[in-house]
Amino acid sequence: MTTRRRSGRTTRGRVLHWIAVHTTAVAAALFFLLPFVFVFLTSVMSDEQAMSGELWPRGWHWSNYEAVLDAPGFLDWWRNSLIYAGLGTLFAVCSSLPVAYALAKFRFRGRRPAVLLVVATMMLPPQVVVVPMYLVWAQQLHLSGSLWPLIVPLAFGDAYSIFLLRQFLLTIPREYLESAKVDGCGELRTLTRIVVPMAKPGIAAVALFQFFFCWNDYFGPQIYAAQNPGAWTLSYGLESFKSAHGVNWNLTMAATALVMAPVVLVFFFAQKAFVEGVTLTGVKG
């Protein structure tokens, strides 16, 4: 009799625990999902309904998205964002990986201060150096009004990417690298043939972080490309679109949905590699 009571209490406790966990998970999912649902539903409303307090559209006005895409400059902003995010991600990963490999696997004097310097660079806000950097790019190199002042520096490494890749490469056993060297591989061949295939999750996580940063960057385009509307990105051009269509909330929400869509899709299809890479690099929070 006592055993049956204990078994019943255990089963009841498991059921209550399952209900509590799943209720919390559903509430958290709704908390993050509802803003996206609100943006989408508003984007397909008519002008009059978008100004009202109704939450569900009476009719699905997909023409709002056509109006946004036909807006002057929107497709140019889209192209500029793809160029900035694509080249920035490619340059940052390709330049940061060799540095991270050297800091993780090489033994040389000054390695620890070099790592501390990378960490200190991460803590330096971009606003601190924006004035001298702007003077160099605008007055010396005459590249203001374009996105190149934001893309070119990424070809020389990114502190955050170097740090994340180094943390991941520390998890790769040194025996693999020593075996490759015994077989006659040099450092470059070891990096490309051994390290890169084993570091794919970490590289994917760094690439996603960099892509998201470049796609959502507002401060950089505002500094370097504000005087040239042909070089605006979506994040910066969206502010101009909102000012021009301040009372047309349906068009504003449609433009916002188009700006968010690539980021959501990229994360949805790459979330497994992203989570694995972030977990193995030790990034939390």
Buried (B, 14 or more C-beta within 10 A) or exposed (E): EEEEEEEEEEEEEEEEEEEEEEEEEEEEEEEEEEEEEEBBBBBBBBEEBBEEEEEEBEEEBEEBBEBBEEBEBBEBBBEBBBBBBBBBBBBBBEBBBBBBBBBBBEEEEEEEEBBEEBEEBEEEEEEEEBEEBBEEBBEEEEBBBBBBBBBBBBBEBBBBBBBBBBBBBBEBEEEEBEEBBEEEBEBEEBBEEBBEEBBEBBBBBBBBBBBBBBBBBEEBBBBBBEEEBEBBBBBBBBEBBBEEBEEBBBBBBBBBBBBBEBBEEBEEEBEEBBEBBBEBBEBEE
